[in-house]
Amino acid sequence: MSDHDTTDDQPLRIDGALAVVTEQHDQLHALCVRTLAELLGSEPDTDEDGDIAIPVHGFAVYVTVADDGPQLHVWSSIVTGITDRAQATTQLVALSEEWPRLRFSLSEEHLLVSTLVDADPFAPQHLINLIDEIHDLTHDLDDDFAARFGGTLDCDADDDSYAGDCGGGGCGGDCACGDNGEHVEGDLGITAAAPTTSA
């Protein structure tokens, strides 16, 4: 088990009343925007492809609603300028073992991180949890990390925006989420309602 395998230590916070069954693309997109607006404090931008953009410590994280079924694709380019694919490929195995809930792949000159969310039904907390997982990853991203892949961080160092109570700071390790870039548990400050019980 890796340091970032959190399958056994996550509290149960899913309220069935908050799960919405939908197979309509536009409705699922609207539900994602609403969930992320609560996380960000304002409605997120949507690009010309319909992808919802979320700023995370200078990295652009996107939520794509699938066209062929109720599924979400959360992804980001974290390293760019990769010219030696063989060097970069050798680094992928260790990275995948360290972050088992995330998928890492090479696309042209980019190192991408991504994950899929089953949205049948759509539960807002699932999406928030995965945004938080990518947020945690950004704390490990610095120039040394990018150099391992033979590239540079795909990050806007001047963008210090972030969803939640993190305190800002661009480009991953430079953020103010805790001491020495350590993640403070519960940064996002958003949880689903407590499960209800029937009498």
C-alpha positions as CSV (number, residue, x, y, z in Angstrom):
1,M,0.0,0.0,0.0
2,S,1.4,3.4,-0.9
3,D,1.5,6.6,1.1
4,H,-1.4,8.0,-1.0
5,D,-3.7,5.0,-1.0
6,T,-6.6,6.3,1.1
7,T,-9.2,3.6,0.5
8,D,-9.3,2.5,4.1
9,D,-9.1,5.9,5.9
10,Q,-11.8,7.9,4.2
11,P,-14.9,8.7,6.3
12,L,-18.3,7.7,4.8
13,R,-19.8,11.0,3.8
14,I,-22.2,10.1,1.0
15,D,-25.8,11.0,1.4
16,G,-28.0,9.1,-1.0
17,A,-30.3,12.0,-1.2
18,L,-27.5,14.0,-3.0
19,A,-27.0,11.4,-5.7
20,V,-28.8,12.3,-8.9
21,V,-29.6,9.7,-11.7
22,T,-29.2,11.3,-15.1
23,E,-28.0,10.1,-18.5
24,Q,-28.5,13.6,-20.1
25,H,-25.2,15.2,-21.0
26,D,-26.4,18.8,-20.4
27,Q,-28.0,18.0,-17.0
28,L,-24.8,16.2,-15.9
29,H,-22.7,19.2,-17.1
30,A,-24.9,21.6,-15.1
31,L,-24.6,19.4,-12.0
32,C,-20.8,19.5,-12.3
33,V,-20.8,23.3,-12.7
34,R,-23.1,23.6,-9.6
35,T,-20.9,21.4,-7.5
36,L,-17.7,23.1,-8.6
37,A,-19.2,26.6,-8.1
38,E,-19.7,25.6,-4.4
39,L,-16.1,24.5,-4.2
40,L,-14.7,27.6,-5.9
41,G,-17.1,30.2,-4.5
42,S,-18.1,31.2,-8.0
43,E,-19.1,29.5,-11.3
44,P,-16.1,27.9,-13.1
45,D,-15.2,28.8,-16.6
46,T,-16.2,26.4,-19.4
47,D,-14.0,26.3,-22.6
48,E,-15.2,26.1,-26.2
49,D,-15.1,22.3,-26.0
50,G,-17.5,22.3,-23.0
51,D,-14.7,21.3,-20.5
52,I,-15.1,22.9,-17.1
53,A,-11.8,24.5,-16.0
54,I,-10.7,24.6,-12.4
55,P,-7.5,26.5,-11.3
56,V,-5.4,24.4,-8.8
57,H,-2.2,26.2,-7.8
58,G,-1.5,27.4,-11.3
59,F,-2.3,24.1,-12.9
60,A,-5.4,24.0,-15.2
61,V,-7.6,21.0,-14.2
62,Y,-10.5,20.1,-16.5
63,V,-13.7,18.2,-16.0
64,T,-15.0,16.7,-19.2
65,V,-18.5,15.2,-19.3
66,A,-18.5,12.1,-21.6
67,D,-20.8,12.2,-24.7
68,D,-21.5,8.5,-24.6
69,G,-22.7,7.9,-21.1
70,P,-22.8,9.3,-17.5
71,Q,-19.1,9.5,-16.8
72,L,-16.7,12.3,-16.0
73,H,-13.0,12.6,-17.0
74,V,-10.9,14.8,-14.6
75,W,-7.5,15.6,-16.1
76,S,-4.6,18.1,-16.3
77,S,-1.3,18.5,-18.1
78,I,1.3,18.7,-15.3
79,V,4.6,18.7,-17.3
80,T,5.3,20.1,-20.7
81,G,8.2,20.2,-23.1
82,I,9.0,16.5,-22.9
83,T,11.3,15.5,-25.7
84,D,12.7,12.1,-24.5
85,R,9.7,9.8,-24.2
86,A,11.9,6.9,-23.2
87,Q,13.2,8.8,-20.1
88,A,9.7,9.9,-19.2
89,T,8.2,6.5,-19.6
90,T,10.6,5.0,-17.1
91,Q,9.3,7.4,-14.5
92,L,5.6,6.5,-15.0
93,V,5.6,3.2,-13.1
94,A,6.8,4.6,-9.8
95,L,4.5,7.6,-10.1
96,S,1.5,5.3,-10.7
97,E,2.4,3.2,-7.7
98,E,2.6,6.3,-5.5
99,W,-0.7,7.6,-6.6
100,P,-2.9,4.5,-7.3
101,R,-6.2,6.4,-7.8
102,L,-4.7,8.6,-10.6
103,R,-3.7,7.6,-14.1
104,F,-0.6,9.1,-15.7
105,S,0.1,9.1,-19.5
106,L,2.2,10.8,-22.1
107,S,0.5,12.8,-24.9
108,E,2.9,14.4,-27.4
109,E,5.1,16.6,-25.2
110,H,2.9,16.5,-22.1
111,L,2.6,14.4,-19.0
112,L,-1.1,14.1,-18.2
113,V,-2.8,13.1,-14.9
114,S,-6.3,11.9,-15.1
115,T,-9.1,9.9,-13.5
116,L,-12.6,8.8,-14.3
117,V,-15.7,9.3,-12.2
118,D,-18.7,7.1,-12.6
119,A,-21.6,9.4,-12.7
120,D,-24.4,6.8,-12.7
121,P,-25.7,8.2,-10.4
122,F,-23.8,11.5,-10.0
123,A,-22.7,12.1,-6.4
124,P,-21.1,15.6,-5.9
125,Q,-18.7,14.3,-3.2
126,H,-17.1,11.9,-5.7
127,L,-16.1,14.7,-7.9
128,I,-14.9,16.9,-5.0
129,N,-12.8,14.0,-3.7
130,L,-11.0,13.6,-7.0
131,I,-10.3,17.3,-7.4
132,D,-8.8,17.1,-3.9
133,E,-6.7,14.1,-4.9
134,I,-5.2,16.1,-7.8
135,H,-4.7,19.0,-5.4
136,D,-2.7,16.8,-3.1
137,L,-0.6,15.7,-6.1
138,T,0.3,19.3,-7.0
139,H,2.2,19.6,-3.7
140,D,4.7,17.1,-5.1
141,L,5.2,19.0,-8.3
142,D,8.3,21.2,-8.5
143,D,11.1,21.8,-10.9
144,D,12.9,18.6,-9.7
145,F,9.8,16.6,-10.5
146,A,9.6,18.0,-14.0
147,A,13.3,17.4,-14.6
148,R,12.7,13.7,-13.9
149,F,10.5,13.7,-17.0
150,G,12.8,15.9,-19.0
151,G,10.4,18.9,-19.1
152,T,9.1,21.8,-17.2
153,L,6.0,22.3,-15.1
154,D,2.9,23.1,-17.1
155,C,1.9,25.7,-14.6
156,D,1.3,29.5,-14.4
157,A,3.4,30.6,-11.4
158,D,1.5,33.9,-11.2
159,D,-1.8,32.1,-10.8
160,D,-2.3,31.7,-7.0
161,S,-6.0,30.9,-7.2
162,Y,-7.4,27.7,-5.7
163,A,-10.7,26.2,-4.6
164,G,-11.1,26.1,-0.9
165,D,-9.2,27.4,2.1
166,C,-5.7,26.5,0.9
167,G,-4.4,30.0,1.1
168,G,-3.2,30.4,-2.5
169,G,0.2,29.9,-3.9
170,G,1.0,28.9,-7.5
171,C,2.8,25.9,-8.9
172,G,2.3,23.2,-6.4
173,G,5.0,23.1,-3.8
174,D,4.9,26.9,-3.5
175,C,1.4,26.9,-2.1
176,A,0.5,27.8,1.5
177,C,-1.5,24.7,2.3
178,G,0.5,23.8,5.3
179,D,4.0,23.6,6.7
180,N,6.6,23.0,4.0
181,G,4.0,22.4,1.4
182,E,2.4,19.5,3.4
183,H,-1.3,19.1,2.7
184,V,-3.6,20.0,5.6
185,E,-6.4,17.4,5.8
186,G,-9.8,18.9,5.1
187,D,-8.5,21.9,3.2
188,L,-11.5,22.0,0.9
189,G,-14.0,22.6,3.6
190,I,-16.8,21.0,1.7
191,T,-18.5,17.8,2.7
192,A,-21.7,16.2,1.8
193,A,-24.5,16.1,4.4
194,A,-24.4,13.4,7.0
195,P,-26.1,10.2,6.0
196,T,-29.8,10.1,7.1
197,T,-31.4,7.2,8.8
198,S,-35.0,6.1,8.7
199,A,-37.0,5.6,11.8
